[in-house]
Amino acid sequence: MSFFVAAGAFVLAAFAAAPAHAQLSEGGGPVSYSANNLEYFDSERRLVLVGDVDIVQNDARLRADRITLFFSGSSGASSNGGPSQQGLASGDIERMIAEGEVYYIRPSQDARGDRAEYNVAQDSVTFTGNVIVMSDENVIRGNTLVLQIGSRRTTIRPGAGQRVRGVFVPSEGGQQPAQGNRPQ
């Protein structure tokens, strides 16, 4: 059970954020990105990065074939009370969708799925499709991984007709049963 907590905790820490401030790294800070193509839809406040997308914040990295960011207008109010003069991808991130071989990488833990959606208002991250969570040598596989950030709750669900599968590797200091005392 402790691995479920540990597996969820790394992703929780990675996406932990104060309300309305999306973060990839628990330390926050500037977010850099690269992609083969960028398209910004001003009227929708939506930024689409396509092709070998790589987003980095401190020691955290999010990679995917396509990442779409949805921005609020909350940080762009003008000082004279008039309409805000916001530029390309300004404001706070409300939602982020990563699609196509999504990888979330930290120094000692990784998560992988076909799609991931981070929603600031719901304070949650949902990975779907061929989900794998790895921490050291421990691995959990399922179809859906839901992380409720504020409550620190992690749920991994299997696909239809399947089961959640995992491997736990005990620390080397653990006691091993004697050869003749194995449970039957």
N, C-alpha and C positions, 0 to 999 in steps of 0.2 A: 504494500500500500504506500510505503514511503516513496517509492519510485514515481508513482502517479503524482504525488505532491511535488517531488523534485522536477519531474518532466514538465508539469504545468508551471511551476514556479519560474523556470528560466524564460519561458515565453511570456509569462505575466510580467516579469521584471523587464523584459525587452520591450514590451508594448505599454508598460505602466506609464500613465500620464496624468497630469492634473486635468480637470475637466476642460475640454475644448482645445487641448494641446496634444497633438499626436506626436509620439516619439517611438523610435526604433530601439534606442539604447536607454537604459535606466538613467544615465547621466545627462541625457538631452543634448543640446548643442546644435550646431549647424548640420544640415543634411545636404550631402552632395549626391548628385545623380549623373548617370550617363546612359545613353540609349542611342540606337541607330536613327530614331525619328522622334520628333516632339510635335504635338499639335495641341494648341490651346483654344478652347471655345469660351470666349469672354462672356457671352450672355448666359452661359450655363455654369461659369466659374469652374470649368473642368479641364484638367491637364492630362493628356494621354501620352505616355511614353511607350514606344514599341521597339522591339528588337534588341535582345541581349541587354535588358534593363538591369541596372545595378544601382541600388540606393544604399548609401553608407552613412551611419551616424556613430561616431566614436568606434567602439569595438563590435558593433552590430552591422550586419549586411543583409539586405533583402534583394534577391535576384528572381527574375521572372521573364517570360517572353513579352508580357504586356502589363503595365501598371497604370491604373487610372486613379487620379487624385481629385477629390471634390472639395472645393474651398468654400468657406463661409465668407461673409462680408464683414465680419465682426471687427477685424483689426484695421479697417481702412476708413473709418469715419474722419471727415476733414475737421480741422480745428475751428472753422468758421460756421459749422453747423450745416453747410451745404452738402451736396452729394460728394461721395468719396471719389478720389481720383486714384483708383487702384490699377496696378499694372499686371503684367503676366504672372499668374499664379501667386497672387498676394492674398493675405488673410490666413485664417486658421484652417487646418485640414479637418473636415467633418467626417470624411470617409475615404478609405483607400481600398481598391480592389486589385489584387495581383492574380494573373492568370497564366496558365501554361508552364508547367514545371517550376513551381514556386519553391524557393529555398530560403529559409531564414537561418542565418548562421551567426553563432556566437563562439567565443573561444573554446568552450567545453561542451556546448549543446547545439543541436541542429533540429530543425523541423522541415518536413517536406510535404507537399500536397500538390494537387492539380490546380487549386484555387484557394485564395485566402482573402477574407474581407475583414477589415478593421473598421469598427463603427464607434466613434467617440461618444455619441449620445447614449448608446447602449452599453458602453464600457466593455466591449467584447471583441474577440478575434475568433473567427471561424475558419478553419482549414477544412477543405473537402476533397475527396477523391484520392485514393491511394496514400493516405496519411501515414507518415513514419516520423516518430519522435525519438531522437537518440541523445543519450547523455552518457558520456564515457563509453562503456561496453553495453549498457542497458538499451533496449530497443522496444518500442510499442508500435504496433501496426493496427490501423482501423480505417474506416471510411470517412469519419467526421471527427474533428477535434474542436471543441468549443471551450474557450477560455473566458470566464467571467472575471475580469481584472480586479474590480473592487472587492468582490467576495472571495477572491483567490480560489475559485472553484474550477476544476478541470474535468471535462467529460469527453470520453472517447467512445464513439459508437461504431459498430460494425456495419457493413453493407447488408442488404437483404439476404437472408439465408447464410450469413457468415458469422464469425465470432471475432472479438478483439483478441489479438495475439501479442505476446510479449516475451522477452527474455530478460531475466534479472541476473546479474553477475554479483555474487556476494563479495564483500571486501575480503582481502587475504587473511585478515586476523580472525575470521569466523571459525567456529568449531565444526569439524566434519565428523559425522557419526563413524564409529569404529566399523570395520569391515563386517563383523558378525552382528552388529546392532542396527542394520538398515531396516527401515519400515517396509513392510510387505504390501 
